[in-house]
């Protein structure tokens, strides 16, 4: 070793390996679906995809709760498999980005992982993929709303205002009524894409395998259990420094402010 080189100790290597093994066990638990005939959670969608991909596959994602789950759970098989837009959580990036990646790597399976909210921002590039015969694979996950931003809204006292795709309740006017009759699978099909609907974990595995083998643009549509309540993924430890009103009367905002103050008091400057 050269002057000033750092030697990794055997004890550190052993500790690292033990921690990695414990984490792999947590990932396995998140991916596992004991009942194949039920609606999957979002991590179980990733687990089903994990079963069929190899080092040649490329994943594209950007926004919603998927970046967090992928960051924690995905086992990357090659140096360029994991293609996520972390900079601005840019909703609508996934489908056009997948087209670009597929043009750059035409012989590799390219997957755009898309939530319902980000899909609504930019589905029209499906037409480009169909017109040009660019065989991207879109995994469209429907959980009837902006689950990720809904969690942030709740954390800052916003009570998930306007983040669920639901009718207003006739009782109090809140968005707690029945889910909106929006059919995103039919929307993708209307733009010319082949669509495979998956209702259960078992359906999902078959649909993903069929989509991977397809030589035309193909969408796998799956409704998941609500991501923010039954995700099953390990909790994140990050904190978003999003301002909360200093004065508020609603109990949700008061609690949010108290939590904000606690986080601010323990904040560390890394630069």
BAFI-3210 file (N, C-alpha, C; in Angstrom, 3 decimals, decimal comma, padded with zeros to 6 digits):
// residues 271
n [1|2|3|4|5|6|7|8|9|10|11|12|13|14|15|16|17|18|19|20|21|22|23|24|25|26|27|28|29|30|31|32|33|34|35|36|37|38|39|40|41|42|43|44|45|46|47|48|49|50|51|52|53|54|55|56|57|58|59|60|61|62|63|64|65|66|67|68|69|70|71|72|73|74|75|76|77|78|79|80|81|82|83|84|85|86|87|88|89|90|91|92|93|94|95|96|97|98|99|100|101|102|103|104|105|106|107|108|109|110|111|112|113|114|115|116|117|118|119|120|121|122|123|124|125|126|127|128|129|130|131|132|133|134|135|136|137|138|139|140|141|142|143|144|145|146|147|148|149|150|151|152|153|154|155|156|157|158|159|160|161|162|163|164|165|166|167|168|169|170|171|172|173|174|175|176|177|178|179|180|181|182|183|184|185|186|187|188|189|190|191|192|193|194|195|196|197|198|199|200|201|202|203|204|205|206|207|208|209|210|211|212|213|214|215|216|217|218|219|220|221|222|223|224|225|226|227|228|229|230|231|232|233|234|235|236|237|238|239|240|241|242|243|244|245|246|247|248|249|250|251|252|253|254|255|256|257|258|259|260|261|262|263|264|265|266|267|268|269|270|271]
n.u [000,824|000,385|001,715|-000,215|-002,393|-005,491|-006,281|-008,623|-010,080|-010,245|-012,312|-014,103|-014,829|-016,130|-018,266|-019,569|-020,358|-022,142|-024,136|-024,994|-026,088|-028,228|-029,733|-030,355|-032,066|-034,221|-035,029|-035,804|-038,015|-039,730|-040,187|-041,420|-044,379|-046,754|-049,313|-050,307|-052,567|-053,641|-053,985|-051,017|-048,482|-046,539|-043,680|-043,780|-044,418|-041,973|-040,481|-041,524|-040,675|-037,950|-037,514|-037,418|-035,651|-032,348|-028,822|-028,914|-031,207|-032,730|-033,771|-035,993|-036,902|-038,475|-040,222|-042,495|-043,383|-041,892|-039,046|-037,933|-038,533|-037,213|-034,572|-034,016|-034,535|-033,940|-031,900|-029,214|-027,912|-026,056|-023,733|-025,115|-027,810|-029,623|-031,474|-032,293|-033,974|-032,954|-032,647|-034,768|-037,093|-038,756|-041,808|-043,365|-041,162|-040,397|-041,445|-040,745|-037,981|-037,346|-037,742|-035,600|-033,441|-033,844|-033,396|-030,701|-029,773|-030,673|-030,858|-031,464|-033,702|-035,888|-037,326|-039,911|-040,850|-043,754|-045,877|-049,393|-049,887|-047,605|-047,754|-049,997|-048,971|-047,400|-048,221|-048,320|-046,106|-046,140|-047,345|-045,301|-043,489|-044,999|-045,392|-042,756|-041,971|-040,622|-039,686|-040,374|-041,007|-043,612|-044,352|-047,152|-048,320|-051,060|-052,442|-054,451|-054,013|-051,875|-049,670|-047,123|-046,667|-048,882|-048,234|-046,194|-047,703|-049,360|-047,427|-046,695|-048,913|-050,950|-052,954|-053,275|-054,555|-056,424|-054,989|-055,864|-057,445|-060,449|-064,041|-065,838|-067,084|-070,518|-071,340|-069,551|-068,081|-065,432|-062,577|-063,247|-064,873|-066,095|-063,635|-062,376|-063,685|-061,463|-059,668|-056,682|-055,315|-056,904|-056,547|-053,801|-053,930|-055,537|-053,784|-052,312|-050,709|-049,865|-051,539|-051,306|-053,228|-052,894|-054,147|-053,495|-050,713|-049,809|-050,849|-049,354|-046,688|-046,782|-047,557|-045,403|-043,310|-044,266|-044,312|-041,600|-040,610|-041,754|-041,760|-042,805|-044,084|-045,140|-047,393|-047,652|-050,205|-051,085|-052,947|-052,160|-051,982|-052,517|-049,779|-048,757|-049,679|-049,525|-047,082|-044,834|-042,145|-038,966|-038,864|-038,012|-035,238|-034,804|-035,289|-037,364|-036,818|-039,269|-041,152|-043,331|-046,290|-045,842|-047,713|-050,781|-054,055|-055,456|-055,354|-053,758|-051,864|-050,608|-049,364|-047,685|-045,996|-044,717|-043,285|-041,640|-040,050|-038,627|-037,097|-035,574|-034,025|-032,230|-030,803|-028,013|-025,174|-023,552|-021,696]
n.v [-001,201|002,303|005,393|006,635|005,076|003,397|000,706|-001,826|-003,400|-006,815|-007,258|-005,232|-005,988|-008,399|-007,459|-005,878|-007,831|-009,320|-007,393|-006,914|-009,410|-009,511|-007,409|-008,394|-010,426|-008,938|-007,718|-009,986|-010,715|-008,558|-008,866|-011,332|-013,140|-014,645|-015,448|-016,113|-015,402|-012,937|-009,318|-007,547|-005,929|-002,906|-003,411|-006,171|-006,203|-005,305|-007,456|-009,544|-008,686|-008,783|-011,502|-012,239|-010,735|-010,106|-009,320|-007,829|-006,288|-003,030|-000,591|002,126|004,998|007,633|009,239|009,638|007,070|004,957|005,453|005,465|002,853|001,314|002,200|001,169|-001,568|-002,753|-005,065|-004,518|-005,675|-005,024|-002,422|-000,402|-000,823|000,413|003,101|006,007|009,104|011,220|013,889|015,950|014,616|014,101|014,113|012,218|011,660|009,017|007,347|008,698|008,775|006,066|005,408|006,799|005,430|002,877|003,347|003,857|001,434|-000,913|-003,707|-004,529|-005,341|-002,835|-001,228|000,864|002,035|003,044|005,091|005,782|008,543|009,869|008,765|010,012|012,494|012,347|010,487|010,492|009,995|007,353|007,011|007,744|005,642|003,494|004,254|004,295|001,745|001,063|-001,013|-000,693|-001,592|-001,028|-000,782|-000,221|001,070|001,206|002,989|004,648|007,446|010,165|008,797|009,082|011,919|012,412|011,324|013,105|015,436|014,875|014,790|017,443|018,637|018,943|017,107|015,265|016,560|016,592|014,521|011,991|009,914|010,274|010,566|013,382|013,282|013,033|013,705|015,447|016,782|016,181|014,492|011,615|009,786|007,284|005,557|007,229|006,547|005,881|004,471|003,538|001,569|001,113|003,577|003,529|001,474|002,675|004,411|002,848|000,916|-002,397|-004,038|-005,703|-006,912|-007,325|-008,850|-010,227|-011,531|-013,842|-013,507|-011,261|-012,148|-013,801|-011,933|-010,114|-011,745|-012,322|-009,745|-009,132|-010,777|-009,705|-008,082|-005,680|-002,447|-002,736|-002,878|-003,554|-003,653|-003,038|-003,091|-002,057|-002,781|-000,013|002,147|003,700|002,610|-000,205|-000,974|-002,510|-002,200|-001,456|001,269|004,642|006,735|009,325|012,907|015,433|018,797|020,550|023,425|024,113|025,593|028,103|028,971|027,555|026,144|023,795|020,431|018,578|020,154|021,365|019,156|018,448|020,652|020,438|018,063|018,914|020,839|019,183|017,695|019,742|020,542|018,455|018,467|018,012|019,593|018,844|019,928]
n.w [000,000|-000,651|000,722|003,333|002,693|003,336|005,342|005,201|007,848|009,032|010,810|010,175|007,583|008,140|009,694|007,795|005,927|007,469|008,012|005,390|004,727|006,537|005,499|002,957|003,661|004,606|002,237|000,785|002,337|001,826|-000,898|-001,036|-001,732|-000,173|-000,774|-003,865|-005,265|-004,683|-004,617|-005,382|-003,317|-003,709|-003,369|-003,855|-006,548|-007,557|-006,704|-008,273|-010,780|-010,344|-010,408|-013,085|-014,618|-016,040|-016,262|-018,569|-018,663|-018,295|-016,004|-015,748|-013,980|-012,022|-010,313|-007,470|-005,081|-005,900|-006,490|-003,881|-002,922|-004,869|-004,493|-002,000|-002,278|-004,809|-006,589|-008,268|-011,311|-013,220|-014,206|-015,495|-015,224|-013,546|-013,804|-012,742|-012,245|-010,113|-009,565|-009,684|-009,156|-011,410|-012,697|-015,226|-016,700|-017,204|-019,408|-021,949|-021,414|-021,295|-023,957|-025,119|-023,885|-024,922|-027,634|-027,507|-026,595|-028,266|-028,258|-025,741|-023,006|-021,923|-019,242|-018,199|-015,206|-013,774|-011,877|-011,262|-011,027|-012,156|-014,673|-015,790|-016,326|-018,634|-020,845|-023,582|-025,184|-025,669|-028,102|-029,853|-029,371|-030,346|-033,016|-034,002|-033,502|-031,135|-028,746|-025,857|-022,415|-020,278|-016,923|-015,312|-012,447|-010,440|-007,865|-007,258|-006,795|-005,604|-003,911|-002,712|-002,521|-001,068|001,415|002,150|002,249|004,424|006,414|006,680|007,638|005,806|005,397|003,309|001,218|-001,685|-002,936|-003,569|-005,977|-005,986|-005,709|-004,389|-001,061|-000,359|002,149|003,572|001,666|001,326|-000,225|-000,110|-001,213|-003,551|-005,615|-008,545|-011,813|-013,560|-016,172|-016,704|-018,049|-020,284|-021,420|-022,162|-024,028|-025,934|-027,069|-028,644|-027,543|-026,584|-023,995|-020,932|-018,429|-014,955|-012,202|-009,917|-007,933|-009,176|-011,797|-012,451|-012,576|-014,841|-016,779|-016,790|-017,697|-020,253|-021,341|-021,312|-023,287|-025,516|-028,737|-029,363|-028,261|-024,958|-022,237|-018,808|-016,647|-013,330|-010,368|-007,175|-003,629|-001,443|-001,557|000,564|002,878|003,088|002,083|002,857|002,541|004,069|006,412|005,460|006,390|005,841|005,915|004,733|004,330|004,443|004,709|007,474|008,643|011,083|012,868|013,672|013,798|013,344|014,425|013,063|011,719|013,873|015,103|013,016|012,932|015,407|014,985|012,918|014,211|015,951|014,137|012,943|015,100|015,362|013,087|010,906|009,497|006,558|004,908]
ca.u [000,000|001,121|001,677|-001,533|-003,465|-006,306|-006,482|-009,908|-009,808|-011,036|-013,535|-015,029|-015,333|-017,089|-019,457|-020,240|-021,012|-023,290|-025,178|-025,521|-026,925|-029,469|-030,524|-030,875|-033,209|-035,336|-035,483|-036,544|-039,306|-040,559|-040,520|-042,174|-045,845|-047,186|-050,569|-050,143|-053,842|-054,128|-053,405|-049,674|-047,985|-045,543|-042,441|-043,995|-044,277|-040,540|-040,009|-041,896|-039,776|-036,626|-037,428|-037,307|-034,644|-030,934|-027,946|-029,164|-032,369|-032,512|-034,945|-036,082|-037,909|-038,168|-041,017|-043,443|-042,795|-041,034|-037,607|-037,548|-038,556|-036,141|-033,288|-033,814|-034,773|-033,544|-030,572|-028,717|-027,099|-025,028|-023,422|-026,025|-029,185|-030,448|-031,508|-033,291|-033,803|-033,068|-032,434|-035,947|-038,269|-039,446|-042,973|-043,538|-039,861|-040,083|-041,736|-039,829|-036,612|-037,195|-037,586|-034,225|-032,552|-034,016|-032,707|-029,266|-029,463|-031,816|-030,893|-031,679|-035,049|-035,930|-038,561|-040,305|-041,703|-044,536|-047,072|-050,539|-049,770|-046,608|-048,237|-050,918|-048,223|-046,751|-048,439|-048,475|-044,962|-046,464|-047,624|-043,996|-042,960|-045,783|-045,124|-041,394|-041,701|-039,618|-040,327|-040,217|-041,959|-044,094|-045,071|-048,018|-048,816|-052,199|-052,895|-055,553|-053,685|-050,487|-049,391|-045,903|-046,889|-049,891|-047,518|-045,539|-048,764|-049,768|-046,331|-046,607|-050,190|-051,879|-054,012|-053,409|-055,562|-056,456|-054,001|-056,498|-058,363|-061,750|-065,130|-066,127|-068,099|-071,712|-071,571|-068,774|-067,372|-064,023|-062,298|-063,255|-065,907|-065,658|-062,549|-062,785|-063,731|-060,404|-059,083|-055,421|-054,954|-057,623|-055,905|-052,577|-054,331|-056,076|-052,651|-051,710|-049,827|-050,411|-051,690|-051,566|-053,746|-052,547|-054,934|-052,897|-049,276|-049,620|-051,059|-048,268|-045,501|-046,994|-047,591|-044,051|-042,545|-044,755|-043,866|-040,146|-040,358|-042,446|-040,954|-043,584|-044,321|-046,075|-047,647|-048,218|-051,000|-051,402|-053,413|-051,516|-052,457|-052,072|-048,345|-048,359|-050,209|-049,142|-045,957|-043,990|-040,738|-038,420|-039,087|-036,877|-034,756|-034,551|-036,250|-037,458|-036,966|-040,378|-041,681|-044,649|-046,761|-045,426|-048,938|-051,868|-055,060|-055,860|-054,476|-052,789|-050,793|-049,876|-048,495|-046,659|-045,023|-043,928|-042,359|-040,668|-039,120|-037,739|-036,137|-034,664|-033,102|-031,217|-030,220|-026,555|-024,635|-022,520|-020,742]
ca.v [000,000|003,549|006,212|007,161|004,163|002,930|-000,743|-002,288|-004,470|-008,040|-007,119|-004,388|-006,822|-009,350|-006,697|-005,490|-009,012|-009,661|-006,396|-007,151|-010,599|-009,137|-006,592|-009,277|-011,131|-007,982|-007,586|-011,213|-010,654|-007,578|-009,414|-012,581|-013,100|-015,964|-015,780|-015,653|-015,037|-011,678|-008,112|-007,368|-004,642|-002,376|-004,203|-007,471|-005,961|-005,306|-008,829|-010,333|-008,269|-009,274|-012,923|-012,533|-009,939|-010,441|-008,153|-007,064|-005,430|-001,676|-000,024|003,581|005,507|009,006|009,980|008,916|006,246|003,940|005,653|005,045|001,395|000,795|002,517|000,284|-002,987|-003,344|-005,674|-004,188|-006,756|-004,478|-001,044|000,550|-001,318|001,228|004,429|006,807|010,554|011,642|015,320|016,768|013,747|014,683|013,323|012,144|011,383|007,606|006,770|009,224|008,375|004,670|005,424|007,187|004,352|001,775|003,728|003,727|000,019|-001,562|-005,151|-004,828|-005,043|-001,564|-001,137|002,123|001,777|004,272|005,155|006,377|009,998|010,282|008,351|011,025|013,677|012,241|009,198|010,634|009,475|005,989|007,087|007,724|004,281|002,651|004,683|003,952|000,348|001,019|-002,015|-000,505|-002,270|-000,109|-001,352|000,852|000,695|002,042|002,955|005,608|008,753|010,546|008,210|009,647|013,313|012,375|011,136|014,367|016,369|014,561|015,111|018,894|019,130|019,175|016,112|014,582|017,302|016,469|013,579|010,709|009,944|009,872|011,533|014,047|012,663|013,867|014,085|016,612|017,400|015,767|013,498|010,299|008,987|006,139|005,850|007,712|005,464|006,112|003,216|003,894|000,502|001,408|004,751|003,090|000,695|003,597|005,062|001,861|-000,012|-003,667|-003,946|-006,937|-006,583|-008,300|-008,606|-010,916|-011,772|-014,873|-012,843|-010,316|-012,885|-014,230|-010,759|-009,572|-012,640|-012,115|-008,426|-009,159|-011,471|-009,018|-007,234|-004,461|-001,734|-003,516|-002,339|-004,421|-002,798|-003,741|-002,310|-002,529|-002,274|001,373|002,137|004,359|001,934|-001,611|-001,182|-003,601|-001,833|-000,855|002,720|005,496|007,554|010,677|013,944|016,530|020,082|021,267|024,298|023,914|026,847|028,309|029,098|026,766|025,744|022,406|019,545|017,945|021,117|021,541|017,988|018,534|021,658|019,867|017,116|019,714|021,434|018,125|017,386|020,879|020,582|017,402|018,528|018,142|020,178|017,938|020,682]
ca.w [000,000|-000,689|001,936|003,660|002,286|004,460|005,315|005,721|008,808|008,901|011,613|009,411|006,485|008,714|010,077|006,555|005,355|008,321|007,757|004,045|004,778|007,209|004,578|001,905|004,241|004,626|000,854|000,476|003,022|001,109|-002,214|-000,944|-001,780|000,293|-001,438|-005,248|-005,882|-004,111|-005,196|-004,822|-002,841|-004,648|-003,325|-004,488|-007,984|-007,817|-006,515|-009,453|-011,852|-009,965|-010,728|-014,519|-015,320|-015,879|-016,347|-019,787|-018,489|-017,777|-015,353|-015,781|-013,048|-011,632|-009,335|-006,639|-004,028|-006,492|-006,286|-002,540|-002,831|-005,709|-003,870|-000,863|-002,509|-006,080|-006,663|-009,593|-011,857|-014,092|-013,819|-016,126|-015,173|-012,646|-014,423|-012,037|-012,287|-008,720|-009,377|-009,408|-009,085|-012,562|-013,105|-016,660|-017,322|-017,394|-020,725|-022,967|-021,094|-021,702|-025,414|-025,380|-023,473|-025,873|-028,865|-027,255|-026,340|-028,914|-028,041|-024,332|-022,491|-021,188|-018,467|-017,568|-014,042|-013,733|-011,047|-011,960|-011,065|-013,144|-015,994|-016,303|-016,741|-019,935|-021,513|-025,030|-025,922|-026,089|-029,541|-030,523|-029,278|-031,252|-034,393|-034,389|-033,179|-030,065|-027,888|-024,413|-021,550|-019,251|-015,786|-014,841|-011,121|-010,089|-006,468|-007,148|-006,239|-005,392|-002,598|-002,138|-002,146|-000,019|002,667|002,486|002,628|005,792|007,319|006,893|008,115|004,698|005,479|002,016|000,474|-003,134|-003,463|-003,892|-007,119|-005,461|-005,742|-003,119|-000,210|-000,251|003,547|004,015|000,553|001,264|-001,273|000,521|-001,854|-004,340|-006,559|-009,861|-012,810|-014,533|-016,633|-017,329|-018,981|-021,530|-022,002|-022,834|-025,205|-026,933|-027,718|-029,533|-026,838|-026,117|-022,540|-020,195|-017,100|-013,927|-010,998|-008,772|-008,027|-010,191|-013,092|-012,680|-013,005|-016,226|-017,652|-016,901|-018,567|-021,614|-021,787|-021,550|-024,554|-026,613|-029,613|-029,602|-026,999|-024,141|-020,897|-017,767|-015,754|-012,096|-009,225|-005,957|-002,354|-001,322|-001,274|001,803|004,069|003,178|001,175|003,305|002,433|005,303|006,435|005,129|007,506|005,356|006,282|003,772|005,012|003,833|005,752|008,068|009,226|012,473|013,651|013,095|014,777|013,121|015,195|012,171|011,471|015,133|015,248|011,983|013,337|016,495|014,377|012,167|015,169|016,437|013,073|012,789|016,235|015,234|011,740|010,831|008,264|006,055|004,090]
c.u [000,861|000,982|000,282|-002,683|-004,192|-006,545|-007,824|-009,649|-010,703|-012,352|-014,577|-015,642|-016,388|-018,386|-020,268|-021,005|-022,248|-024,449|-025,820|-026,449|-028,255|-030,355|-031,121|-032,093|-034,440|-035,902|-036,301|-037,931|-040,254|-041,052|-041,483|-043,680|-046,356|-048,475|-050,527|-051,431|-054,463|-053,442|-052,036|-049,477|-046,950|-044,210|-042,602|-044,006|-042,801|-039,965|-040,328|-041,004|-038,360|-036,428|-037,101|-036,207|-033,256|-030,117|-028,201|-030,325|-031,965|-033,821|-034,878|-037,195|-037,507|-038,922|-041,953|-042,741|-041,863|-039,541|-037,134|-037,497|-037,441|-034,776|-032,979|-033,771|-034,151|-032,100|-030,043|-027,724|-025,995|-024,844|-024,404|-027,476|-030,134|-030,424|-032,631|-032,947|-034,033|-033,118|-033,656|-037,226|-039,243|-040,575|-043,148|-042,269|-039,752|-040,282|-040,848|-038,375|-036,365|-037,038|-036,146|-033,240|-032,635|-033,349|-031,195|-028,839|-030,574|-031,932|-031,168|-033,116|-035,009|-037,306|-038,748|-041,265|-042,423|-045,704|-048,183|-050,422|-048,788|-047,023|-049,123|-050,195|-047,719|-046,968|-048,326|-047,285|-045,105|-046,707|-046,315|-043,410|-043,675|-045,445|-043,760|-041,031|-040,623|-040,194|-039,990|-041,265|-042,339|-044,805|-045,837|-048,697|-049,873|-052,526|-053,865|-055,167|-052,194|-050,070|-048,180|-046,128|-047,987|-049,264|-046,816|-046,566|-049,202|-048,689|-046,216|-047,956|-051,227|-052,987|-054,306|-054,432|-055,396|-055,491|-054,579|-057,439|-059,725|-062,775|-065,245|-067,208|-069,322|-071,960|-070,840|-067,966|-065,905|-063,836|-062,148|-064,323|-065,312|-064,507|-063,100|-062,749|-062,723|-059,749|-057,805|-054,940|-055,630|-057,022|-054,645|-052,901|-054,842|-054,977|-051,852|-050,833|-050,552|-050,430|-052,030|-052,008|-053,414|-053,306|-054,296|-051,390|-048,984|-049,795|-049,861|-047,021|-045,625|-046,935|-046,193|-043,188|-042,964|-044,287|-042,376|-039,819|-040,931|-041,479|-041,722|-043,775|-045,437|-046,170|-048,213|-048,899|-051,370|-051,872|-052,797|-052,315|-051,826|-050,655|-048,000|-048,867|-049,732|-047,974|-045,144|-042,517|-040,247|-038,606|-037,827|-036,499|-034,509|-035,644|-036,207|-037,690|-038,000|-041,049|-043,093|-045,045|-046,376|-046,628|-050,047|-052,835|-055,511|-054,853|-053,418|-051,606|-049,960|-048,901|-047,354|-045,581|-044,130|-042,886|-041,260|-039,614|-038,145|-036,679|-035,111|-033,615|-032,003|-030,520|-028,715|-026,162|-023,471|-021,492|-020,243]
c.v [001,254|004,317|006,778|006,255|003,640|001,442|-001,089|-003,494|-005,670|-007,935|-006,275|-005,192|-007,791|-008,650|-006,303|-006,670|-009,420|-008,690|-006,610|-008,357|-010,295|-008,315|-007,443|-010,049|-010,222|-007,791|-008,812|-011,193|-009,680|-008,136|-010,592|-012,331|-014,490|-016,415|-015,248|-015,163|-013,786|-010,512|-007,849|-006,006|-004,143|-003,124|-005,587|-007,366|-005,983|-006,709|-009,710|-009,981|-008,793|-010,727|-013,184|-011,769|-010,544|-009,177|-007,301|-006,082|-004,074|-001,152|001,490|004,024|006,911|009,480|009,069|008,137|005,183|004,206|005,205|003,540|000,773|001,017|001,551|-001,196|-003,564|-003,863|-005,492|-005,248|-006,280|-003,001|-000,039|000,083|-000,340|002,669|005,239|008,283|011,076|013,165|016,106|015,936|014,121|013,785|013,386|011,779|009,956|007,092|007,360|008,856|006,935|004,556|005,773|006,095|003,192|002,098|003,577|002,277|-000,844|-003,058|-005,538|-004,531|-003,780|-001,410|000,285|001,785|003,070|004,122|005,874|007,897|010,473|009,870|009,425|012,286|013,578|010,868|009,277|010,130|007,993|005,959|007,044|006,319|003,348|002,977|004,204|002,499|000,171|000,186|-001,832|-001,322|-001,297|-000,917|-000,206|000,420|001,699|001,886|004,095|006,897|009,010|010,069|008,850|011,075|013,411|012,186|012,399|015,399|016,138|014,982|016,603|019,499|019,366|018,155|015,433|015,257|017,108|015,466|012,210|010,889|009,410|010,979|012,215|013,285|013,571|014,358|015,368|017,275|017,041|014,712|012,118|009,398|007,821|006,524|006,321|006,566|005,683|004,777|003,534|002,812|000,732|002,619|004,360|002,307|001,603|004,339|004,091|000,836|-001,300|-003,651|-005,312|-006,547|-007,706|-007,954|-009,193|-011,062|-012,794|-014,302|-011,971|-011,030|-013,313|-013,046|-010,172|-010,433|-012,468|-010,783|-008,438|-009,795|-010,729|-008,178|-006,003|-003,749|-002,398|-002,925|-003,435|-003,510|-003,600|-002,749|-002,907|-002,129|-000,904|001,447|002,701|003,649|000,502|-001,918|-002,395|-003,292|-001,265|000,655|003,486|006,338|009,001|011,632|015,047|017,827|020,920|022,114|023,928|025,228|026,951|028,457|028,355|026,377|024,299|021,480|018,892|018,864|021,350|020,383|018,031|019,546|021,149|018,901|017,857|020,298|020,390|017,784|018,510|020,884|019,542|017,426|018,715|018,734|019,298|018,640|021,887]
c.w [000,000|000,621|002,158|003,265|003,525|004,314|005,951|006,618|008,572|009,666|010,879|008,267|007,000|009,099|008,841|005,963|006,158|008,089|006,382|004,029|005,465|006,275|003,467|002,411|004,306|003,229|000,458|001,096|002,330|-000,224|-002,136|-000,951|-001,422|-000,376|-002,868|-005,901|-005,268|-004,809|-004,568|-004,168|-003,849|-004,564|-003,954|-006,013|-008,357|-007,667|-007,705|-010,636|-011,596|-010,387|-012,195|-015,242|-015,156|-016,092|-017,580|-019,645|-017,915|-017,212|-015,385|-014,839|-012,612|-010,401|-008,553|-005,537|-004,584|-006,315|-004,908|-002,404|-003,667|-005,058|-002,729|-001,251|-003,774|-006,034|-008,087|-010,069|-012,794|-013,771|-014,405|-016,121|-014,487|-013,106|-013,776|-012,082|-010,867|-008,559|-008,959|-009,273|-010,200|-013,062|-014,626|-017,409|-017,862|-018,824|-021,814|-022,696|-021,514|-023,216|-025,780|-025,038|-024,470|-027,204|-028,711|-027,056|-026,935|-028,646|-026,594|-023,911|-021,629|-020,553|-017,940|-016,433|-013,698|-012,768|-011,786|-012,059|-012,118|-014,550|-016,605|-016,777|-018,174|-020,570|-023,027|-025,829|-026,239|-027,591|-030,329|-030,524|-030,243|-032,699|-034,882|-034,078|-032,127|-028,918|-026,409|-023,676|-020,432|-018,168|-015,150|-013,541|-010,681|-008,608|-006,173|-006,432|-006,149|-004,003|-001,937|-001,663|-001,092|001,352|003,113|002,939|004,069|006,785|007,606|007,271|007,038|004,572|004,143|001,109|-001,032|-003,722|-003,789|-005,077|-006,660|-005,661|-004,378|-002,348|-000,144|001,170|003,925|002,902|000,445|000,180|-000,656|-000,060|-002,628|-005,267|-007,901|-010,872|-013,933|-014,884|-017,406|-018,295|-020,327|-022,223|-022,771|-024,098|-026,311|-027,675|-028,580|-028,866|-026,497|-024,601|-021,966|-018,795|-016,123|-012,649|-009,752|-008,976|-009,113|-011,595|-013,453|-013,187|-014,467|-017,183|-017,846|-017,824|-020,021|-022,168|-022,106|-022,892|-025,758|-027,430|-030,067|-028,270|-026,199|-022,745|-019,997|-016,760|-014,520|-011,050|-007,967|-004,731|-002,149|-000,805|000,092|003,044|004,199|002,255|001,582|003,212|003,760|005,277|006,088|006,333|007,093|005,834|005,246|004,536|004,272|004,909|006,194|008,747|010,701|013,398|012,944|014,192|014,590|013,788|014,313|011,904|012,726|015,335|014,237|012,363|014,462|015,958|013,614|013,105|015,713|015,405|012,911|013,891|016,123|013,874|011,815|009,492|007,792|005,188|004,871]
res [x|x|x|x|x|x|x|x|x|x|x|x|x|x|x|x|x|x|x|x|x|x|x|x|x|x|x|x|x|x|x|x|x|x|x|x|x|x|x|x|x|x|x|x|x|x|x|x|x|x|x|x|x|x|x|x|x|x|x|x|x|x|x|x|x|x|x|x|x|x|x|x|x|x|x|x|x|x|x|x|x|x|x|x|x|x|x|x|x|x|x|x|x|x|x|x|x|x|x|x|x|x|x|x|x|x|x|x|x|x|x|x|x|x|x|x|x|x|x|x|x|x|x|x|x|x|x|x|x|x|x|x|x|x|x|x|x|x|x|x|x|x|x|x|x|x|x|x|x|x|x|x|x|x|x|x|x|x|x|x|x|x|x|x|x|x|x|x|x|x|x|x|x|x|x|x|x|x|x|x|x|x|x|x|x|x|x|x|x|x|x|x|x|x|x|x|x|x|x|x|x|x|x|x|x|x|x|x|x|x|x|x|x|x|x|x|x|x|x|x|x|x|x|x|x|x|x|x|x|x|x|x|x|x|x|x|x|x|x|x|x|x|x|x|x|x|x|x|x|x|x|x|x|x|x|x|x|x|x|x|x|x|x|x|x|x|x|x|x|x|x]
***
